[in-house]
Amino acid sequence: MVRESSTDKKALQTTTEILIVEDDIVAATLLKKTLIDLGHSVVGVAMEGRRAIQMARETRPQLMMVDYQLEDDLNGADVTRQVMEEQSVAVIYVTSKSDKETLDSIAQTNPNGYILKPFNRKEIGMVINTVLEKFNQQKILNSLNEELGIKVEMTKEDLKNSLEKLQIEVELRKEAEIRLKEALKREKEFSDIKSRLAASISHEFKTPLTSILSSTQILQMRNEGSENEQANAKHLMRIEESTIHLKKILSNILFIENSGLEGAGNSETIIEIEDFVRSVISEVSNEYSQSSPVTLNIHNAPETISTYSELLKQILINLTSNALKYSPKKSPVAVNVTGKKDELIFEFIDQGIGIPKEDQQHLFQYFFRAKNTDTISGNGLGLAITKNFATILNADLTFVSAQNKGTTFVLCLPIKDKHSRKSRSR
């Protein structure tokens, strides 16, 4: 029994063979890439229920990650039940709904765990480790229970000879139960984190909506008597700022829900680099009318490239907005675009408040905001979404920053020569 426990522990440290059951091709692709990056082996991706059952028979995975809301004649629970009748496999449900009714429905199917969309690499890694640890410890408990049942039928003489081994097995069982309780505790902590994040999003919606409503009511009362242009302008500005803030929150959440490529289409398009970047800068500058104009510098860049334009646009919007948002008024902001042999490099340079050193490691996490941004509106979604979109485009996103000295974000986007035409520097 000691030997079996050691083997189970070792299994948690090696590659896990995982079958993905997901009818959203974009979500499935992003999940597959994340799992491979974490060192796991994806044995297959099934887009519908019956195919998933067949692939499970053929590949015998250690873990299945199943979309609970499959748009098929078999839902995620149906697939799980049929597979588990034939083999022993751990199951993690993936769902985009976090309401009580959905979570209660998931709990009734007794899965090993679940993950709410959108997910990130760190969360997936922790949930997989917790589920596999819990699953393997449960297997140990089941094995011990079966062996204990057999030993009850042994003769008294056999029981005396096995007493020492039985005591060791009891200790192993206690240890397994302790680890199982710890795994369940960590799973509850993950669920609590999700609840707090949902509450944070709700708060971000309520605040700007309340401001819009109150300002509109004040304007209506002022217009009943006589006109007051200065006061009206003040309230109109509040409406504009709150609406922009709400628009960004809605945009970010919609992009998360669509997992990027779904909202961008399934094929690349050819874009003209200079016109494309200038259009983005113009759009962002209109929202920050009190800020300095953004300086655009283009050097040795191709005239055109083929890419997912909506994803690239959202990346450029977020990085340009951040440069203006976290910079003092009239502080210079520059966007540099430089072409190399097989990549296009975008630099977003500001001289704003910068990012504290201790916060930099968390910057691309969902809902994280640096400690020096308390007085600036935001929800902590923009950079996390930007990082995910860069990953989908196989681009590298890095930054250097110092508090009160500014920040430079660098996006290195791979380009295909057959889709690009060289242009002069500007």
DAJOGI-V539443 format. One record per residue. N is the residue number from 1. RES is the residue in one small letter. OMEGA is omega in whole degrees, -180 to 180 (* if undefined). Layout:
# DAJOGI-V539443
N|RES|OMEGA ; N|RES|OMEGA
This chain:
# DAJOGI-V539443
1|m|178 ; 2|v|-180 ; 3|r|-180 ; 4|e|179 ; 5|s|180 ; 6|s|179 ; 7|t|179 ; 8|d|179 ; 9|k|-179 ; 10|k|-178 ; 11|a|-180 ; 12|l|-176 ; 13|q|-178 ; 14|t|-179 ; 15|t|178 ; 16|t|178 ; 17|e|-170 ; 18|i|173 ; 19|l|179 ; 20|i|175 ; 21|v|-173 ; 22|e|-179 ; 23|d|175 ; 24|d|-173 ; 25|i|-179 ; 26|v|179 ; 27|a|-180 ; 28|a|-180 ; 29|t|-180 ; 30|l|179 ; 31|l|180 ; 32|k|-180 ; 33|k|180 ; 34|t|-179 ; 35|l|179 ; 36|i|178 ; 37|d|180 ; 38|l|176 ; 39|g|-180 ; 40|h|179 ; 41|s|178 ; 42|v|-175 ; 43|v|179 ; 44|g|176 ; 45|v|-180 ; 46|a|-177 ; 47|m|179 ; 48|e|-167 ; 49|g|-175 ; 50|r|177 ; 51|r|180 ; 52|a|-180 ; 53|i|179 ; 54|q|-180 ; 55|m|177 ; 56|a|177 ; 57|r|-175 ; 58|e|-172 ; 59|t|-179 ; 60|r|-177 ; 61|p|174 ; 62|q|-176 ; 63|l|173 ; 64|m|174 ; 65|m|-166 ; 66|v|173 ; 67|d|-176 ; 68|y|-179 ; 69|q|176 ; 70|l|178 ; 71|e|-172 ; 72|d|177 ; 73|d|173 ; 74|l|176 ; 75|n|-177 ; 76|g|-180 ; 77|a|179 ; 78|d|179 ; 79|v|-178 ; 80|t|-178 ; 81|r|-177 ; 82|q|-180 ; 83|v|-176 ; 84|m|173 ; 85|e|-175 ; 86|e|-175 ; 87|q|177 ; 88|s|-177 ; 89|v|175 ; 90|a|-177 ; 91|v|173 ; 92|i|176 ; 93|y|174 ; 94|v|-177 ; 95|t|178 ; 96|s|-178 ; 97|k|-180 ; 98|s|179 ; 99|d|-175 ; 100|k|-178 ; 101|e|179 ; 102|t|-179 ; 103|l|176 ; 104|d|179 ; 105|s|177 ; 106|i|-177 ; 107|a|-178 ; 108|q|179 ; 109|t|175 ; 110|n|177 ; 111|p|176 ; 112|n|179 ; 113|g|176 ; 114|y|179 ; 115|i|177 ; 116|l|173 ; 117|k|-3 ; 118|p|-179 ; 119|f|175 ; 120|n|-173 ; 121|r|-177 ; 122|k|-179 ; 123|e|-179 ; 124|i|180 ; 125|g|-179 ; 126|m|-179 ; 127|v|179 ; 128|i|-180 ; 129|n|180 ; 130|t|-178 ; 131|v|-179 ; 132|l|179 ; 133|e|179 ; 134|k|-179 ; 135|f|-179 ; 136|n|177 ; 137|q|177 ; 138|q|177 ; 139|k|177 ; 140|i|180 ; 141|l|179 ; 142|n|180 ; 143|s|179 ; 144|l|180 ; 145|n|178 ; 146|e|-179 ; 147|e|177 ; 148|l|178 ; 149|g|178 ; 150|i|-177 ; 151|k|177 ; 152|v|-178 ; 153|e|-179 ; 154|m|176 ; 155|t|180 ; 156|k|-180 ; 157|e|178 ; 158|d|180 ; 159|l|178 ; 160|k|-180 ; 161|n|-176 ; 162|s|-174 ; 163|l|-178 ; 164|e|179 ; 165|k|-180 ; 166|l|179 ; 167|q|178 ; 168|i|-179 ; 169|e|177 ; 170|v|178 ; 171|e|178 ; 172|l|179 ; 173|r|178 ; 174|k|180 ; 175|e|179 ; 176|a|179 ; 177|e|178 ; 178|i|-180 ; 179|r|178 ; 180|l|178 ; 181|k|178 ; 182|e|178 ; 183|a|178 ; 184|l|179 ; 185|k|179 ; 186|r|178 ; 187|e|178 ; 188|k|178 ; 189|e|178 ; 190|f|180 ; 191|s|179 ; 192|d|178 ; 193|i|178 ; 194|k|-180 ; 195|s|179 ; 196|r|179 ; 197|l|178 ; 198|a|178 ; 199|a|179 ; 200|s|178 ; 201|i|-180 ; 202|s|179 ; 203|h|-179 ; 204|e|178 ; 205|f|-173 ; 206|k|-176 ; 207|t|179 ; 208|p|179 ; 209|l|178 ; 210|t|180 ; 211|s|178 ; 212|i|-177 ; 213|l|-178 ; 214|s|180 ; 215|s|179 ; 216|t|180 ; 217|q|178 ; 218|i|180 ; 219|l|179 ; 220|q|180 ; 221|m|-179 ; 222|r|-178 ; 223|n|180 ; 224|e|-179 ; 225|g|-180 ; 226|s|-179 ; 227|e|175 ; 228|n|-171 ; 229|e|-177 ; 230|q|180 ; 231|a|179 ; 232|n|180 ; 233|a|180 ; 234|k|-178 ; 235|h|176 ; 236|l|178 ; 237|m|178 ; 238|r|178 ; 239|i|-179 ; 240|e|-178 ; 241|e|-180 ; 242|s|179 ; 243|t|177 ; 244|i|179 ; 245|h|-180 ; 246|l|179 ; 247|k|180 ; 248|k|178 ; 249|i|180 ; 250|l|180 ; 251|s|-179 ; 252|n|-179 ; 253|i|178 ; 254|l|179 ; 255|f|176 ; 256|i|-177 ; 257|e|-178 ; 258|n|180 ; 259|s|171 ; 260|g|-171 ; 261|l|-180 ; 262|e|179 ; 263|g|-177 ; 264|a|-174 ; 265|g|-175 ; 266|n|-179 ; 267|s|179 ; 268|e|175 ; 269|t|179 ; 270|i|-180 ; 271|i|174 ; 272|e|-169 ; 273|i|-174 ; 274|e|180 ; 275|d|-178 ; 276|f|-178 ; 277|v|179 ; 278|r|179 ; 279|s|178 ; 280|v|-179 ; 281|i|179 ; 282|s|-180 ; 283|e|-179 ; 284|v|-178 ; 285|s|178 ; 286|n|179 ; 287|e|180 ; 288|y|-173 ; 289|s|-179 ; 290|q|-177 ; 291|s|177 ; 292|s|175 ; 293|p|178 ; 294|v|179 ; 295|t|179 ; 296|l|178 ; 297|n|-180 ; 298|i|-177 ; 299|h|173 ; 300|n|-179 ; 301|a|176 ; 302|p|178 ; 303|e|-177 ; 304|t|172 ; 305|i|176 ; 306|s|-177 ; 307|t|172 ; 308|y|-168 ; 309|s|-178 ; 310|e|178 ; 311|l|180 ; 312|l|179 ; 313|k|-179 ; 314|q|177 ; 315|i|-178 ; 316|l|178 ; 317|i|-177 ; 318|n|-177 ; 319|l|177 ; 320|t|179 ; 321|s|180 ; 322|n|-180 ; 323|a|179 ; 324|l|-174 ; 325|k|-176 ; 326|y|176 ; 327|s|175 ; 328|p|177 ; 329|k|180 ; 330|k|177 ; 331|s|-175 ; 332|p|174 ; 333|v|-178 ; 334|a|172 ; 335|v|180 ; 336|n|177 ; 337|v|-176 ; 338|t|179 ; 339|g|171 ; 340|k|-173 ; 341|k|-175 ; 342|d|179 ; 343|e|177 ; 344|l|-174 ; 345|i|177 ; 346|f|176 ; 347|e|178 ; 348|f|-169 ; 349|i|175 ; 350|d|178 ; 351|q|-174 ; 352|g|-171 ; 353|i|179 ; 354|g|-177 ; 355|i|178 ; 356|p|-176 ; 357|k|-176 ; 358|e|-180 ; 359|d|-171 ; 360|q|-178 ; 361|q|-178 ; 362|h|-166 ; 363|l|-176 ; 364|f|177 ; 365|q|179 ; 366|y|175 ; 367|f|177 ; 368|f|175 ; 369|r|-180 ; 370|a|-174 ; 371|k|-179 ; 372|n|-179 ; 373|t|-174 ; 374|d|-176 ; 375|t|-178 ; 376|i|-177 ; 377|s|180 ; 378|g|-177 ; 379|n|177 ; 380|g|-179 ; 381|l|-170 ; 382|g|-176 ; 383|l|177 ; 384|a|177 ; 385|i|179 ; 386|t|179 ; 387|k|179 ; 388|n|179 ; 389|f|177 ; 390|a|178 ; 391|t|179 ; 392|i|180 ; 393|l|-177 ; 394|n|-180 ; 395|a|176 ; 396|d|177 ; 397|l|-179 ; 398|t|178 ; 399|f|170 ; 400|v|-176 ; 401|s|173 ; 402|a|-176 ; 403|q|-180 ; 404|n|179 ; 405|k|176 ; 406|g|-176 ; 407|t|173 ; 408|t|173 ; 409|f|-179 ; 410|v|176 ; 411|l|178 ; 412|c|-175 ; 413|l|177 ; 414|p|179 ; 415|i|180 ; 416|k|-176 ; 417|d|-176 ; 418|k|-180 ; 419|h|-175 ; 420|s|175 ; 421|r|-177 ; 422|k|178 ; 423|s|178 ; 424|r|176 ; 425|s|180 ; 426|r|*
